[in-house]
C-alpha cells in the first residue's frame, strides 16, 4: 500500500467522522478462553500462574503492597474469565499484559488467582 493510499484512507476517515457518520471499530472477536475444571486445577497451570504472580502481580496486589498500590483482590467475587480479561486488557491504572505474557501465561495467572490456595 502506498503512502498516498494510506493518506487517502485517513482523510476519508476524518471526513466521515466530521460529517457525523458513525464509524464502527471491530471488537476483539477471539473467543474467551476455556476455563474448564481440569484447566483450573492443573498443577502445571497453577505453578506457571504462581510464578508470574510472584514475579509481577504481587508487586502491586500482594500482601506487602497494601495499603495504596492497588486494590486488594477478592477472588471469591470473581470468575476466571473476569480475572483473565483484567490481566489481558488492564483496568484503570493497571496496565494490560497481553503484549508481555502470552495467552497461556495470562490464563495461568487467572487459574492461580481462582485457586483455593491463592492468598494475595
C-alpha positions in Angstrom: 0.0 0.0 0.0 1.4 3.4 -0.9 1.7 6.3 1.4 -0.9 8.1 -0.8 -3.4 5.3 -0.3 -2.9 5.4 3.5 -3.2 9.2 3.5 -6.4 8.9 1.4 -7.9 6.5 3.8 -7.1 8.7 6.8 -8.6 11.8 5.0 -11.7 9.8 4.2 -12.0 8.7 7.8 -11.7 12.3 9.0 -14.4 13.4 6.5 -16.7 10.6 7.7 -16.2 11.5 11.3 -16.6 15.2 10.7 -19.8 14.6 8.8 -21.4 12.9 11.8 -21.3 9.4 10.2 -20.9 6.5 12.6 -17.6 4.7 12.4 -17.5 1.2 13.9 -14.3 -0.3 15.2 -14.1 -4.0 15.2 -14.1 -5.6 18.6 -11.8 -8.4 19.6 -13.5 -11.4 18.1 -11.4 -14.0 19.7 -13.4 -16.5 21.8 -12.9 -16.4 25.5 -10.5 -18.9 26.9 -11.9 -22.2 28.1 -11.5 -22.4 31.9 -12.6 -26.0 32.4 -12.3 -27.5 35.9 -9.5 -29.6 34.5 -7.6 -26.5 33.4 -8.2 -24.6 36.6 -6.9 -27.5 38.7 -3.9 -28.5 36.6 -0.8 -28.2 38.8 1.3 -27.0 35.9 -1.1 -24.1 35.1 -1.2 -23.2 38.8 2.6 -23.2 39.1 3.0 -21.0 36.0 0.4 -18.7 37.3 2.0 -18.5 40.7 5.5 -17.8 39.2 4.0 -14.8 37.2 2.0 -13.7 40.2 5.1 -13.6 42.4 7.3 -12.0 39.7 4.9 -9.3 38.6 1.4 -9.1 40.1 2.4 -9.3 43.8 4.3 -6.0 43.5 1.0 -4.1 43.4 -1.5 -6.7 44.6 0.5 -8.7 47.2 0.2 -8.5 51.0 3.2 -6.2 51.3 1.7 -3.8 48.7 -1.2 -2.6 50.9 -2.3 0.0 51.6 -2.2 2.1 48.5 -0.7 0.5 45.4 -3.7 -1.4 44.1 -7.0 -2.8 45.3 -6.9 -5.9 47.4 -8.1 -8.8 45.3 -11.3 -10.6 46.3 -11.2 -13.9 44.2 -14.4 -15.3 45.7 -16.2 -12.5 43.9 -14.5 -13.2 40.5 -14.7 -15.6 37.7 -11.7 -16.9 35.8 -12.9 -15.0 32.7 -13.1 -11.8 34.7 -9.5 -12.2 36.0 -8.3 -13.1 32.6 -9.8 -10.0 31.0 -8.3 -7.7 33.6 -4.9 -9.3 33.2 -5.2 -9.1 29.5 -6.6 -5.6 29.0 -5.9 -3.9 32.3 -8.3 -1.7 34.2 -7.9 1.9 35.3 -4.3 2.4 36.4 -3.4 -1.3 35.9 -1.8 -1.9 32.5 -2.9 -4.8 30.3 -0.4 -7.6 30.0 -1.4 -9.0 26.6 1.9 -7.8 25.0 4.1 -9.1 27.8 2.5 -12.5 28.6 1.1 -14.9 26.1 -2.4 -16.4 26.2 -1.3 -19.5 28.2 0.5 -17.4 30.8 -2.4 -15.0 31.3 -4.8 -17.9 31.6 -2.4 -19.5 34.2 -2.5 -16.3 36.2 -6.3 -16.4 36.2 -6.2 -20.1 37.2 -3.8 -19.3 40.1 -5.9 -16.3 41.4 -9.0 -18.5 41.3 -7.4 -21.5 43.1 -8.5 -22.1 46.7 -4.9 -21.9 47.9 -4.4 -18.4 46.5 -3.6 -15.8 49.1 -2.7 -12.3 47.9 
